[in-house]
Amino acid sequence: MEVSFSSSSVGIEVLLTEVAKACQMNEQEVQNQLAILRRHRFVSEVLQDEWGNPTVIIYDLEPGWRIWSDLLEYSQQTRIPLDRLLVEIRFDLLD
């Protein structure tokens, strides 16, 4: 599935409807996942594009952040399989 986005100076703006389709989630499930990502400063609050469609900005990662090794370490410490975090897209497990 192709997702439409536009680039900003701080990240990538993505339509929420396309996030929901790509993740096979309904709107409430997407909102729940976004709330977790917002708390961890991965995404912005829900915004609107120039046509009034709800969007969210996925922030660029900080330079030098070793996200993959941090996720692996978190997975090992919590005994949560890495594929549940990355393949199943279970951001709620980061809380």
Buried (B, 14 or more C-beta within 10 A) or exposed (E): EEEEBEEEEEBBBBBBBBBBEBEEBEEEEBBEBBEBBBEEEBBBEBEEEEEEEBBBBBBEEEEEEEEEEEBBEBBEEEEBEEEEBEEEBBBEBBE
